[in-house]
């Protein structure tokens, strides 16, 4: 049974993998034996993560500087990974940002920034790895959604729109690429303790207690809580699972109050 979850010999790209949820995902994949390419903008932060993954898990890791808003940089990133490892088995589209305002306060540039980083980049990265995955006989694409893929709130219009789009895009890709043995799924994290959500708690001081009360598990998640689900969706254990959006939320999305 454990062989179903074994990722030795596989290569995973994790965008935004140098912190927060992305780092939890990268650690999970590395713990299962996958080599990992961390694609992010902050080179110094990425270099530390690469060093840590190699030391802790004994895998090969690569840092690639990329702005996922730029199509050429995405293509160059994919080429560098293929030149280094010769394969791409797993793509984890995790790069994301948020701007919290009431809907009437947004300007067009903010719309473009959030949608470009959270949604457009996931499409461009998926499109860029598709030829290599098809040629290899299959692959796994996992997209990071959110509770806002399901729920709305006053100050998350742009983020929620992008994360709803992530789920629907994944369903379309799952249908289109199933014939190529490429499974496309999404993880919907609940409220996870990261730099991004710490900023949200400054903006909304009541959020801490509201989440603890609403979540049946009685706590905020931590990035490592995503690791097991990431391994499942990246491994042979999920070969017959595609187009799914899987909450990892301590029960938040099924709680009545």
N, C-alpha and C positions, 0 to 999 in steps of 0.2 A: 504493500500500500504506500509506503513512504516514497517509492520511486515515482509515484504519480505527481509528487510535489517537488521533485528534484530538478533544480535548474542548472546543474553543472553543465558547462559547455555552451550555455546560452549567453546572449548579450542583450542587455536591456538599456535603452535610453530613457532617462528620467528628466524631463524638462522642469526647471525650477526645483531641482533635486538637492540643492545645497542648504535647505533649511525647512523647518516646519513639517507639514504633511509630506512634502516631497522627500525630505530626508528620512522620515519614518518608512516610506515606501522603499527607498533605495536600500536602507538597512535590511528590510525584510527580504528583498530580492537577493541581496548579497549573502544573507544568512542561509539562503537555500542554494547557494553556489553560483549564482549568476555573476558574470562580469558586468560592470555598470559604467555607462557613460553619463556623467552629470553635465547637463546642458543648462547654462545659466549665465547671467551677465556679470556677476561679481567674481572676478578671477581669484582673488585672494581667499574668499570664503569657500569657493569651489575647491581650490587646492587643498585646503584643510580637510574638507570632507573626503576627497579622493584618498589622501594619506590615511585618514581614519578607517575608511572601508577596507583598504588593502591590509592594514595592520591588524584590524579586529577579525576580519573574515577570511583573509588569505586569498582574496580574489584579485583580478586585475581591474583597475579603475582608470578612467580617463576624464579629465575636465575639458569641456569645450565651451569657449565663450561664444554666446549667441544671443542676439536680440530677436525674440520670436515674433516680433512685429515685421521683421524683414525677411521676405521670401528667399532672397539670395543667401542670406546668412543661414537659414534653415537648410537649404540645399548643400551649402558648404559644410555644415555640421554633419549632415548625413554622410557626405563623401568622406570626411575625416574619420568618422566611426568605421565605415566600411574599409577604408585604407588601413586602419589600425587593427581591426578585429576580423575583417573578412565576412561579417555577417551582422544582421540585425534580427533578433527573434522577438523582442518585446519593445513596445513603445508605450511609455506612460506619459500622457499629456497632462501635466500638473501645473504648469506655469499659470500664475493668476495674480490679479490685483483687484482692488475695490476702491470706489470713491463714494462716500456716504453723504447723500444730500436728499432733500425732498425733491420729487420729480420736477417741479417748476423751477428749481434752482440750477439744474444741469445745463451745460453748454455743449454744443456739438462736438468739440474737441475731446471732452470727457467721455462722451458716448463712444467715440472712435477708439480712444485709448483702452477702455475696459473691454469692449467687444473684440478689438484686435488682439489683445493679449490673452484673453480668456477663451475665445471661441475661434476666431479666424486662425490663430496660430495652431490650434489643435487640428483643424482641417488641413492646413499646409504641411504640418509635420506628418500627419497620417498619409497624405498624398505622396510626400517625399519618400517615405519608407516602403510604400506599397510595392514598387518593382522588386526590391530586394526580398521582401517577404514572399511575394508570388513566386519568384525564381527559386526560393528555398523550399517551396512546398507548403508554406503556411507561416503563421505568426499570431501574435497577440497584441491588440491595441486596447489600452485601458485609459479612460478619460476620468479626470477628477471633476465630479459634479459637486453638489452641495445640498443641504436642506432647502436652500432657496431654489433648487430645481423643482421642488414640490410646493413650497410655501412662499407667500409674498410678505413683504414688510414695507413700511413707509420709506425707508432710506436705503433700500437695496435694489432699486429699479434696474440699474445697469447690470449689476452683478447677477441678479436673479434672471434677467433676460438672457445673459450669456450662459448661465448654468442650466437653464431650461433648454437652451439651444444645444448645449453639449449632449444632453440625453437624446434629443431627437436626431441630432447628427449621427450619434452612435448607432441608433436603430437603422438609419438609412445605410450607413457603411456596413453594418452587420448583414443586411440583406444583399448589398451589392457584392461583397467580398467573401461570402460564405463558400461560394464555388471554388475559391482559391485557398480554402482552409485557413482563413484569417478570421479569428473571433474578435469581436469588438464589443466591449462592455464598459460600464461606468461604475465607479465607487461614489457613493453619496455620503461624505463624512458628516457626522453630526457636529456638535460644538466642540472643537478641538482646541486645546490650549496652544496657541502659536502667537507669533508677533502680530499677525494680522488681527486675530481675535482679541488680543490685549488692547489694541487700539480701539476696537469696537466697544470694549468695556469702559474705556475712558469716555467715549462719546455717549454711551448708554450705561450709566453706573448700575442700573437695576438689572442688567442682563445677567450678571453672575448668578444671582439668586433665582431669577426666573428659569434659567437653564437647569440649575440643580434641582429645582422643584418639579419641573416638567419632565425631566429625564428619569425613566424608571431606574436606571443604574445609579442615580443619585450623585453623579459627578460629571465634570467635563472630561472628554477624552484627551489622550495624549497621542503624539504622532505615531508611536510604536503600536498603538491599537489598530492601525491600518495595515500593519505588516502581514498578518496572516491572510487577510482578504486579498492583498496584493499578490502574494505567492499563489494562492488558489487561482486567481484569474489569469496569472501569467504562466501557469503550468498545465501539464497534460490532464490534470484533474478537472479542468473546465473545458475540455475539447468539445463538449456538446452543449455549452452554455454560450449564447451570443445574443446581443441586443438587450442585455439586462442592465438595469440600474439598481445596484445593491446598496441599501443604506447600511452604514456602519456608525451607529448613532446612539447606542445604549438604550434603544427603544423610544427615542424622542418622537419619531415619525408615527408611532402606533399608540402614543399616549393620548388619552382623551383630554386631559387638562395639563 
